[in-house]
Amino acid sequence: MAEVVKLLGALSSPFVFRVIWALKMKGIPYEYVEEDVTNKSPLLLKNNPVLKKIPVLLHGEKPVCESMIIVEYIDEIWPQNPLLPNDPYERALARFWVKFTDDKCSSVWQIPVAQGEELEKRVKETVDLLQTVGEHGLGEKKFFGGDNVGIADIAFGAVIHWLKIIEEIVGVKVFEAHKFPRLHEWIENFKQLPAVKENLPDWDWIVSYFKSYREKRLASA
């Protein structure tokens, strides 16, 4: 009997959706468990006692933590519809862009809680990030790895979708089509994939959620 797969997450989190998309692309049945990140469950604390964060994938009794580590684990356990290339060099490139995304995207997540000069700084950093990824990561390809979607698309796709949400709540324009035409074409291709298109947070709900989050953070600053 196959081991049960569970995903502990929160539907407000871009990192959780990375895992959801990977599971859907692989066709892996799983049970989703919504966590309250302000009141963490014993199940979450037991299975991620070090970081105490979502997402956590439970494969049977084995917990795996951190979104892109989970995605790599999924790719290794279920080899159908591979997310990493077979070629070692291409695989290294994919991992490079995943790491670059996670290392350099902190500016994106700071935009909702920034004002004034700090907001201008975070927006500029994000524009620089988009230019770098568009020029050196994506280039003229359909997806980061070529014709087929892969692990770097999952990593950066979550950032871009949530950036559009952030633009809406903050009232700034960062990811403009005329400035980043290739990246815009790429994200539209990515979001048309059934695994992604059918698994995005409700727009009105997620915008309302982050508006409330922004208001609370700014009020307490």
C-alpha positions as CSV (number, residue, x, y, z in Angstrom):
1,M,0.0,0.0,0.0
2,A,1.4,3.4,-1.0
3,E,2.4,5.7,1.8
4,V,-0.1,8.6,2.5
5,V,1.0,12.0,1.4
6,K,-0.1,15.1,3.4
7,L,0.8,18.7,2.9
8,L,0.7,21.1,5.8
9,G,0.3,24.6,4.5
10,A,-1.6,27.9,4.4
11,L,-3.4,29.1,1.2
12,S,-2.0,32.6,1.7
13,S,1.6,31.3,1.1
14,P,3.4,31.3,-2.2
15,F,5.8,28.7,-0.9
16,V,2.9,26.2,-0.2
17,F,1.7,26.7,-3.8
18,R,5.1,25.7,-5.1
19,V,4.5,22.3,-3.5
20,I,0.9,22.1,-4.6
21,W,1.9,22.7,-8.3
22,A,4.7,20.1,-8.1
23,L,2.3,17.5,-6.7
24,K,-0.3,18.3,-9.3
25,M,2.2,18.2,-12.2
26,K,3.2,14.7,-11.0
27,G,-0.3,13.6,-10.5
28,I,0.3,12.6,-6.8
29,P,-2.8,12.3,-4.6
30,Y,-2.4,14.0,-1.3
31,E,-4.3,15.3,1.7
32,Y,-4.1,19.0,2.3
33,V,-4.1,20.3,5.9
34,E,-4.6,24.0,6.4
35,E,-2.5,25.5,9.2
36,D,-3.2,28.6,11.2
37,V,0.3,30.3,11.2
38,T,-0.6,32.4,14.2
39,N,-1.6,29.3,16.2
40,K,0.6,26.5,15.0
41,S,-0.8,23.0,15.5
42,P,0.9,20.2,17.4
43,L,1.2,18.3,14.1
44,L,3.2,21.2,12.5
45,L,5.4,21.7,15.5
46,K,6.1,17.9,15.8
47,N,7.1,17.6,12.1
48,N,9.1,20.9,11.7
49,P,10.4,21.5,15.2
50,V,13.5,23.4,13.9
51,L,11.9,26.1,11.8
52,K,8.2,25.7,12.9
53,K,7.1,26.8,9.4
54,I,5.0,25.7,6.5
55,P,5.0,24.0,4.1
56,V,5.7,20.5,5.4
57,L,5.3,17.4,3.3
58,L,4.5,14.2,5.2
59,H,5.3,11.1,3.2
60,G,4.1,8.4,5.4
61,E,5.8,9.2,8.7
62,K,8.6,11.1,7.1
63,P,8.5,15.0,7.2
64,V,10.2,17.1,4.5
65,C,10.5,20.9,5.0
66,E,11.3,24.0,3.0
67,S,9.4,24.4,-0.3
68,M,12.0,23.8,-2.9
69,I,13.6,21.0,-1.0
70,I,10.2,19.4,-0.9
71,V,9.8,19.9,-4.7
72,E,13.2,18.2,-5.3
73,Y,12.1,15.4,-3.0
74,I,8.9,15.0,-4.9
75,D,10.8,14.9,-8.2
76,E,13.1,12.2,-6.9
77,I,10.4,10.0,-5.4
78,W,8.0,10.2,-8.3
79,P,10.1,10.3,-11.5
80,Q,7.2,10.8,-13.9
81,N,7.0,14.3,-15.6
82,P,10.5,15.2,-14.4
83,L,11.0,18.7,-13.0
84,L,14.8,18.6,-13.1
85,P,16.8,17.9,-16.4
86,N,18.7,14.7,-16.8
87,D,21.8,16.5,-18.1
88,P,24.0,17.4,-15.1
89,Y,24.9,20.8,-16.4
90,E,21.3,21.8,-17.1
91,R,20.3,20.4,-13.7
92,A,23.0,22.6,-12.1
93,L,21.6,25.7,-14.0
94,A,18.1,24.9,-12.8
95,R,19.3,24.7,-9.2
96,F,21.2,27.9,-9.6
97,W,18.1,29.8,-10.6
98,V,16.1,28.3,-7.8
99,K,18.7,29.4,-5.3
100,F,19.0,32.8,-6.9
101,T,15.2,33.2,-6.6
102,D,15.1,32.3,-2.9
103,D,18.3,34.3,-2.0
104,K,17.4,37.5,-3.9
105,C,13.6,37.8,-3.6
106,S,13.4,39.1,-0.1
107,S,12.8,42.6,-1.6
108,V,9.5,41.3,-3.1
109,W,8.3,40.1,0.3
110,Q,9.2,43.4,2.0
111,I,7.2,45.6,-0.4
112,P,3.8,45.1,1.4
113,V,5.3,46.3,4.7
114,A,7.3,49.2,3.3
115,Q,6.5,52.9,2.9
116,G,8.3,56.0,1.6
117,E,12.0,55.6,0.8
118,E,12.0,52.0,2.0
119,L,9.2,51.2,-0.5
120,E,11.1,52.9,-3.3
121,K,14.2,50.9,-2.4
122,R,12.4,47.6,-2.4
123,V,10.7,48.3,-5.7
124,K,14.0,49.2,-7.3
125,E,15.6,46.0,-6.0
126,T,12.7,44.0,-7.4
127,V,13.0,45.7,-10.8
128,D,16.7,44.8,-10.9
129,L,15.9,41.3,-9.9
130,L,13.3,41.0,-12.8
131,Q,15.8,42.3,-15.3
132,T,18.5,39.9,-14.2
133,V,16.2,36.9,-14.3
134,G,14.7,37.9,-17.6
135,E,18.0,38.5,-19.3
136,H,20.2,35.7,-17.8
137,G,17.7,33.1,-16.6
138,L,14.8,33.0,-19.1
139,G,16.3,34.6,-22.1
140,E,14.4,33.6,-25.3
141,K,13.2,30.3,-24.0
142,K,9.5,29.3,-23.3
143,F,10.4,28.1,-19.9
144,F,13.6,28.3,-17.8
145,G,14.6,24.8,-19.0
146,G,13.5,25.2,-22.6
147,D,10.2,23.8,-23.9
148,N,9.1,22.0,-20.8
149,V,8.2,23.4,-17.4
150,G,10.7,22.7,-14.6
151,I,11.8,23.4,-11.1
152,A,13.0,27.0,-11.7
153,D,9.6,27.9,-13.2
154,I,7.9,26.7,-10.1
155,A,10.2,28.7,-7.9
156,F,10.0,31.9,-9.8
157,G,6.3,31.5,-10.8
158,A,5.2,31.7,-7.2
159,V,7.2,35.0,-6.8
160,I,5.7,36.6,-9.8
161,H,2.1,35.6,-9.1
162,W,2.4,37.0,-5.5
163,L,4.1,40.1,-6.9
164,K,1.0,40.9,-8.9
165,I,-1.1,40.5,-5.6
166,I,1.4,42.8,-3.9
167,E,1.1,45.4,-6.7
168,E,-2.6,45.4,-6.2
169,I,-2.6,46.0,-2.5
170,V,0.2,48.6,-2.4
171,G,-0.7,50.5,-5.5
172,V,2.6,50.2,-7.2
173,K,3.6,49.1,-10.7
174,V,6.7,46.8,-10.8
175,F,6.1,44.0,-13.3
176,E,5.0,46.0,-16.3
177,A,4.5,44.2,-19.6
178,H,6.3,46.8,-21.7
179,K,9.4,46.6,-19.5
180,F,9.5,42.8,-19.2
181,P,7.7,41.4,-22.3
182,R,9.5,38.0,-22.3
183,L,8.8,37.5,-18.6
184,H,5.2,38.4,-19.1
185,E,4.9,35.9,-21.9
186,W,6.5,33.3,-19.8
187,I,4.2,33.8,-16.7
188,E,1.2,33.6,-19.0
189,N,2.4,30.3,-20.4
190,F,3.2,29.1,-16.9
191,K,-0.3,30.0,-15.5
192,Q,-2.0,28.3,-18.4
193,L,-0.6,24.9,-17.3
194,P,-3.6,23.0,-15.8
195,A,-1.6,22.2,-12.6
196,V,-1.1,25.9,-12.1
197,K,-4.3,27.4,-13.6
198,E,-6.5,25.1,-11.5
199,N,-4.5,25.7,-8.3
200,L,-4.2,29.4,-7.6
201,P,-5.6,31.2,-4.6
202,D,-8.9,33.0,-5.1
203,W,-7.9,36.5,-6.2
204,D,-10.4,38.5,-4.1
205,W,-9.7,36.5,-1.0
206,I,-5.9,36.7,-1.3
207,V,-6.0,40.5,-2.0
208,S,-8.2,41.0,1.0
209,Y,-6.0,38.9,3.1
210,F,-2.8,40.8,2.2
211,K,-4.5,44.2,2.5
212,S,-5.4,43.3,6.1
213,Y,-1.9,42.0,6.7
214,R,-0.3,45.2,5.3
215,E,-2.6,47.4,7.4
216,K,-1.8,45.6,10.6
217,R,2.0,45.6,10.0
218,L,2.0,49.3,9.1
219,A,-0.1,50.2,12.1
220,S,2.3,48.4,14.5
221,A,5.4,49.9,12.9
